[in-house]
Amino acid sequence: MGSVYRARDLHFPNVIKLVAVKEMINQAPDPVVRETIVNNFEREANILVTLNHPSIPKIFDFFTHEERSYLVLELVNGKDLEAILRSSLEPIREDQVILWAIEVCDVLEYLHTHKPEPIIFRDIKPQNLMVNQQNHIVMVDFGIAKIFKTGQKGTMIGTEGYSPPEQYRGDATFQTDIYALGATLHHVLTRRDPRLEAPFSFGDRPIRQLNPVVSQEFESIISTALNYKPEDRFKDITSMKAALVSLARKTGALSKVASGDLMTREQNIKPLWVFKCEDEIRGSATLDSGTIYVGAYDNNLYAIDAAKGQFQWKYAVDGGVISKPLISNNQVYFGSEDGKLHVIHSKTGKRSWMFTTEGPIRCSAKIAEGHIFFGSDDANLYAVNIASNRKSWAIKTEGPVRSTPFISNDLIYFGTEANEFLCSDFRGQVKWRFWTKRPVTSSPIVSDGIVYFASLDSNFYALDAKSGWVIWRFRMGKGSVASPTTVENFTFIGSADGYLYCVEKSSAKEIWRFKTDHQVSGSPTIYKDALYFGAADGTFYCLDYKSGRQRWKFTTNGPITGTPMAANDIIYIGSADHCLYALIA
């Protein structure tokens, strides 16, 4: 029928974006059959484009050219379960199969409860379940998936051996997917292909008879899913998932995931490219028009080709560069420990102008209303007019300002090393001041009328953005210099206690925490359904942001203190090992 290709999306000429291109060749002589094939292919595209789940590939495009139709999909690097069975000599461990089964249940639960209309997959089998490089299940090939309508009959369709009896009669319900999952699990655990056996004969091949190490509980769950009558199976996929989760807790499979016994802790992550500076990269990079800009402690700001990692130019200053470059109107703005705000042309690296303070500049800058706002170790927050290059005003604080200001609704929020957190207007008038017990190096964010920031006093704060009143405090094991980030009702913060915390924005209820081997000074970045951050142990982590589950990690040779930059499915992160890395998201 066709092929699947690994391809590069040329809509993004400055970066390497890899995709999967699924091709369907339609050479049916009967015009009715040809139209049916095209309609089925279009149905897969229409179903996929409405779905948003980490175990379902995202669709980017769909088109037809002559007698061939194409889907452009998210590339899944890995092997399907059938290929894993063929290549493995030993039986797959029960703990691993349980975890995969839970993940399949999770995506089926999403499909079966999909709004506005539920979806039945109708073709669960090892070949359609990919295991990606992070050892997680991804469901592929939605070619015969169907919008569920009660009482609706359809064509007998599916894969012989995995399909339940009712599917042969053209009747597909939610229990159809439950049976097919049971058949798939039976195949994986026994290595007996049901396509080569008599239909519906799983009862003649008890799992423990062929694989004695499988527990009775797991065999019982699979047997329930494989009952001949739909009403004798699990009432829904949620019930089957609950039974599997209960078993996973009993066997310790879930704790083994957390400890890394089943998941590969050191994944084989290969950078797209690595650019090496002459000293540590402690700050964050910025991407603009195909160029990455990053400062280093070798007293240089670098411009690097984002697609290939090739050097373009560098601009030398008289101190280390920690601040994140800010790009606006073809100008790069950044501060340095030489006490100066430097403004250079983004294409040539030539200086446009410069503003001098009385102390090192270690925070990043923000632009609004024709002004650039930034702090200095001379204890001032500056507002400099971009047109005149002159100071409009400065707020004198009690200590160095290393917290990057956040601008929201004509107000400016920032912290100081003298235990204060301030809110001012665009005229430099302080509206309110909040005192903490230790310095505030963390850069704030404002979301839904609440300002979030952390302090070295071990508290993560949420204040009313207008009044400065405390809404909640979240106590961490140690202080934090990291900046928070938010998505949906979650907010995330790292701490010197080695944890990355996920906290409910409205109540400060802890959702999950992730343990690293050292303090988390870098701030997290959310990209699609993943959270990325680095730690002082030199490790860069990718987590599922909803569960805190590790997907992969990448080890550098030095502490990571900057914030990741994410764009076009590539993550850029610097390390104290002098290197800037480009990794596939």
Secondary structure, DSSP 8 states (H G I E B T S, - for coil): -EEEEEEE-TT-TTS--EEEEEEEE---SSHHHHHHHHHHHHHHHHHHTT---TTS--EEEEEEETTEEEEEEE---EEEHHHHHHH-SS---HHHHHHHHHHHHHHHHHHHT-SSS-EE-----GGGEEEETTS-EEE---TT-EE--TT------S-TTTS-HHHHTT---HHHHHHHHHHHHHHHHH---GGGS-TT-GGGS-HHHH-TTS-HHHHHHHHHHT-SSGGGS-SSHHHHHHHHHHHHHHHTHHHHHHHTSSS-SS-----SEEEE-SS---S--EEETTEEEEEETTTEEEEEETTT--EEEEEE-SS---S--EEETTEEEEE-TTSEEEEEETTT--EEEEEE-SS---S--EEETTEEEEE-TTSEEEEEETTTTEEEEEEE-SS---S--EEETTEEEEE-TTSEEEEEETTS-EEEEEE-SS---S--EEETTEEEEE-TTSEEEEEETTT--EEEEEE-SS------EEETTEEEEE-TTSEEEEEETTT--EEEEEE-SS---S--EEETTEEEEE-TTSEEEEEETTT--EEEEEE-SS---S--EEETTEEEEE-TTSEEEEEE-
